[in-house]
Amino acid sequence: MPVDLSPIDPSAPGFVDIYDQLPLWSAPFGLRLLELVPLVREQRILDLGCGTGFLSVELAERSGRDSRVVALDPWSEALERLRRKLRFRGIENVEVVPGRAEALPLADGSFDVVVCNLGIHNVDDPQVALRECERVLRPGGSLLLSTNLSGHMRELYDVYRGVLSDRGLPTEGLDRHEAARGTLEGMRAALEAAGLGVTRAEATSFRLRFADGTAVLEHWFIRLAFLPAWAALVPEDERPGVLGELEARLNERAAAAGELALSVPGAIMVARKP
Ligand SMILES: C[S@@+](CC[C@H](N)C(=O)[O-])C[C@H]1O[C@@H](n2cnc3c(N)ncnc32)[C@H](O)[C@@H]1O
């Protein structure tokens, strides 16, 4: 069956009600942050780039009702869904704040902890965002963040690179896409440049397992978050052929291995404001 290249429209009515990237993407990193975050009463926590509030809700409940969580994101529909969750669960210690990480509408020194799960590379300027984190932390406060590292899904990217070069198509765009997330050392340098002292720089990785290449390319989250960028590397009239070839080669690989596992490397960083 041809690869379905019809775009998924995130502004479609009802999108946010079914949008749920947690099991596939956010949860492995978010759960690690929950292992490391200080959980004490009466603390003030900022969940930066909270999305639909996976961590905000956990942080609010786990650190007790006398702690306060500010959940911030520019995505108004996601914030509305978070408000519905909070109302339904009767959680009163989360304040939902629309805003951007590069210009936080929050006072200097007003947080003990800032948490950012897979958000730092979604902002327009990560360095400005990190400076803002430093500004809103109190002295001695901590920033905990997770991010993908370069090399995500390298098993798929290697196969795709082969397909492109066999057809005489350029691979530089794919290299740029694969490298976009940066390195552990790059994250460390960015945090230090923002005036924070890195206390933990942990490389981590999880696997996304699929039956085969067809299952990867038909997966809703892959179609939402990755497929459009992969397809855009190829002239429009060649897309069906190129992606069909990618699918076939991934299927061969899966048949040989019994499944198709894609690695997702990431970093967990903890930094402290002096
Ligand atoms: C990959 S999602 C992660 C969401 C959430 N932290 C989680 O773990 O499920 C990235 C989030 O960053 C948000 N975002 C995009 N631009 C932003 C900005 N300039 N400032 C803050 N958040 C931003 C997006 O709206 C999205 O909710």
The ligand as a MOL file (V3000), in Angstrom:
LIG
                    3D

  0  0  0     0  0            999 V3000
M  V30 BEGIN CTAB
M  V30 COUNTS 27 29 0 0 0
M  V30 BEGIN ATOM
M  V30 1 C 7.4810 17.6960 22.6890 0
M  V30 2 S 6.2970 18.7140 23.4550 0 CHG=1
M  V30 3 C 6.5270 18.2580 25.1660 0
M  V30 4 C 5.3340 18.5610 26.0000 0
M  V30 5 C 5.4120 18.1140 27.4620 0
M  V30 6 N 6.5380 18.7090 28.1550 0
M  V30 7 C 5.4240 16.6020 27.6160 0
M  V30 8 O 6.3290 16.0690 28.2420 0
M  V30 9 O 4.5080 15.9480 27.1400 0 CHG=-1
M  V30 10 C 7.0360 20.3410 23.3560 0
M  V30 11 C 6.1930 21.4610 23.9210 0
M  V30 12 O 6.9140 22.7050 23.7790 0
M  V30 13 C 5.9560 23.7150 23.5440 0
M  V30 14 N 6.5840 24.9300 23.0010 0
M  V30 15 C 6.7890 25.2750 21.7080 0
M  V30 16 N 7.3630 26.4940 21.6410 0
M  V30 17 C 7.5250 26.9230 22.9040 0
M  V30 18 C 8.0420 28.1300 23.4840 0
M  V30 19 N 8.5450 29.1090 22.7370 0
M  V30 20 N 8.0450 28.2350 24.8270 0
M  V30 21 C 7.5560 27.2330 25.6070 0
M  V30 22 N 7.0600 26.0690 25.1060 0
M  V30 23 C 7.0280 25.9250 23.7790 0
M  V30 24 C 4.9860 23.0470 22.5850 0
M  V30 25 O 3.7500 23.7640 22.5120 0
M  V30 26 C 4.8620 21.6570 23.2010 0
M  V30 27 O 3.8180 21.6080 24.1310 0
M  V30 END ATOM
M  V30 BEGIN BOND
M  V30 1 1 1 2
M  V30 2 1 2 3
M  V30 3 1 2 10
M  V30 4 1 3 4
M  V30 5 1 4 5
M  V30 6 1 5 6
M  V30 7 1 5 7
M  V30 8 2 7 8
M  V30 9 1 7 9
M  V30 10 1 10 11
M  V30 11 1 11 12
M  V30 12 1 11 26
M  V30 13 1 12 13
M  V30 14 1 13 14
M  V30 15 1 13 24
M  V30 16 1 14 15
M  V30 17 1 14 23
M  V30 18 2 15 16
M  V30 19 1 16 17
M  V30 20 1 17 18
M  V30 21 2 17 23
M  V30 22 1 18 19
M  V30 23 2 18 20
M  V30 24 1 20 21
M  V30 25 2 21 22
M  V30 26 1 22 23
M  V30 27 1 24 25
M  V30 28 1 24 26
M  V30 29 1 26 27
M  V30 END BOND
M  V30 END CTAB
M  END
